[in-house]
Amino acid sequence: MDGKNRIVKDILESVEKNMGTGENLSLEALEAHTGYSRFYLNRIFAEETGCTIHRYIMERRLTEAARKLVETDKTIVEISGEADYQSQQAFTLAFRRAYGCTPFTYRERKHFTPLREQTKQKKTGVTAFCERKNNWRCAA
């Protein structure tokens, strides 16, 4: 495994490990964790995965929120806080942009669909969430 692949694998593992813990998932935190500049990390990550670290983290948080909307009875406010949004309004706006409907409508449909599919990355050798070709979206 070359250096770039190892770095991306480390980033993906760090994001997945800290996804539900409330730990800081920022470029600055990854910079401190890896010892590389956030600009270098973001460039390498984008080259290898096709998206920025920020976008990847945002989509993973929204995917986990969508799963919780369908699989739990937690309130939308609780889920938005767990997804690291400062308000329910900010969460609803981001969710609507990603899924094409409000969290309430998504919950009523009772069908979970991730924004990115979970696959084994050939380059990095780690399980990651890759962009879906045909995103399912709510009719809004």
FILOKE-145659 format. One record per residue (C-alpha): residue number from 1; x, y, z. Coordinates in Angstrom, 2 decimals, padded with zeros to 5 digits. Layout:
BEGIN
- num/px/py/pz
- NUM/X/Y/Z
...
end
This chain:
BEGIN
- num/px/py/pz
- 1/000.00/000.00/000.00
- 2/001.53/003.31/-001.00
- 3/001.66/006.41/001.20
- 4/-001.44/008.12/-000.21
- 5/-003.56/005.00/000.19
- 6/-002.37/004.58/003.76
- 7/-003.27/008.20/004.55
- 8/-006.76/007.83/003.06
- 9/-007.26/004.54/004.90
- 10/-006.24/006.25/008.16
- 11/-008.68/009.12/007.52
- 12/-011.56/006.75/006.71
- 13/-010.89/004.61/009.78
- 14/-010.68/007.68/011.99
- 15/-013.96/009.08/010.66
- 16/-015.79/005.76/011.06
- 17/-014.35/005.17/014.53
- 18/-015.42/008.60/015.75
- 19/-018.74/008.84/013.87
- 20/-021.04/008.16/016.80
- 21/-018.81/009.23/019.66
- 22/-019.29/012.99/019.52
- 23/-015.56/013.41/018.91
- 24/-014.41/016.29/016.76
- 25/-014.51/015.20/013.11
- 26/-012.84/018.19/011.50
- 27/-009.92/018.71/009.18
- 28/-008.03/020.22/012.10
- 29/-008.57/017.10/014.21
- 30/-007.48/014.86/011.33
- 31/-004.47/017.12/010.81
- 32/-003.45/016.63/014.43
- 33/-004.12/012.87/014.21
- 34/-002.09/012.26/011.05
- 35/000.59/014.94/011.28
- 36/-000.12/016.19/007.75
- 37/-001.55/019.58/006.85
- 38/-005.29/019.72/006.30
- 39/-004.71/021.04/002.77
- 40/-002.56/018.03/001.89
- 41/-005.02/015.62/003.53
- 42/-007.96/017.08/001.67
- 43/-006.13/017.02/-001.68
- 44/-005.04/013.39/-001.26
- 45/-008.48/012.32/-000.02
- 46/-010.21/014.02/-002.97
- 47/-007.81/012.43/-005.44
- 48/-008.46/008.96/-004.05
- 49/-012.19/009.13/-003.28
- 50/-013.63/011.84/-005.52
- 51/-014.95/014.02/-002.70
- 52/-013.59/016.28/000.01
- 53/-013.21/015.16/003.61
- 54/-015.78/017.73/004.73
- 55/-018.36/016.47/002.23
- 56/-017.65/012.86/003.18
- 57/-018.14/013.58/006.89
- 58/-021.32/015.60/006.24
- 59/-022.80/012.84/004.09
- 60/-021.88/010.16/006.65
- 61/-023.56/012.18/009.41
- 62/-026.70/012.64/007.31
- 63/-026.72/008.94/006.42
- 64/-026.51/007.98/010.09
- 65/-029.27/010.49/010.86
- 66/-031.45/008.95/008.14
- 67/-030.85/005.50/009.61
- 68/-031.84/006.75/013.07
- 69/-034.98/008.40/011.68
- 70/-036.15/005.03/010.35
- 71/-034.79/002.67/013.00
- 72/-035.29/004.62/016.25
- 73/-037.95/006.64/018.02
- 74/-035.55/009.49/018.82
- 75/-036.87/012.96/018.14
- 76/-035.64/014.91/015.15
- 77/-034.07/017.42/017.56
- 78/-032.09/014.63/019.26
- 79/-030.96/013.21/015.94
- 80/-029.93/016.63/014.64
- 81/-027.81/017.18/017.75
- 82/-026.20/013.76/017.40
- 83/-025.44/014.62/013.76
- 84/-023.55/017.68/015.08
- 85/-025.92/020.36/013.79
- 86/-026.37/023.49/015.88
- 87/-030.13/023.64/015.27
- 88/-032.95/021.52/013.95
- 89/-033.46/024.10/011.20
- 90/-029.87/023.73/009.94
- 91/-030.24/019.95/010.05
- 92/-033.55/020.03/008.18
- 93/-032.08/022.27/005.47
- 94/-029.04/020.01/004.98
- 95/-031.20/016.88/005.08
- 96/-033.62/018.29/002.50
- 97/-030.74/019.20/000.19
- 98/-029.29/015.70/000.46
- 99/-032.45/013.58/000.44
- 100/-034.99/015.83/-001.27
- 101/-037.44/015.84/001.64
- 102/-037.68/016.82/005.29
- 103/-036.59/014.44/008.06
- 104/-040.25/014.09/009.09
- 105/-041.30/012.98/005.59
- 106/-038.32/010.63/005.40
- 107/-039.30/009.03/008.71
- 108/-042.87/008.52/007.53
- 109/-041.63/006.61/004.46
- 110/-039.90/004.05/006.74
- 111/-037.23/003.24/004.16
- 112/-033.53/003.81/004.89
- 113/-031.22/004.56/001.96
- 114/-027.63/005.71/002.56
- 115/-026.27/008.67/000.60
- 116/-023.20/006.59/-000.12
- 117/-022.97/002.85/-000.51
- 118/-020.68/000.89/001.76
- 119/-018.01/-000.84/-000.31
- 120/-014.57/-002.26/000.06
- 121/-012.15/000.24/-001.48
- 122/-009.68/-001.43/-003.82
- 123/-007.07/001.28/-003.46
- 124/-007.16/001.64/000.31
- 125/-008.22/-001.84/001.35
- 126/-010.70/-000.41/003.85
- 127/-014.46/-000.42/003.92
- 128/-015.73/003.04/003.00
- 129/-018.88/004.71/001.87
- 130/-018.73/005.57/-001.83
- 131/-021.02/007.79/-003.82
- 132/-024.14/006.08/-005.09
- 133/-024.80/006.24/-008.81
- 134/-028.59/006.52/-008.55
- 135/-029.49/008.22/-005.29
- 136/-032.96/007.43/-004.04
- 137/-034.66/010.66/-003.11
- 138/-037.98/011.48/-001.55
- 139/-040.58/013.03/-003.80
- 140/-040.79/016.53/-002.41
end
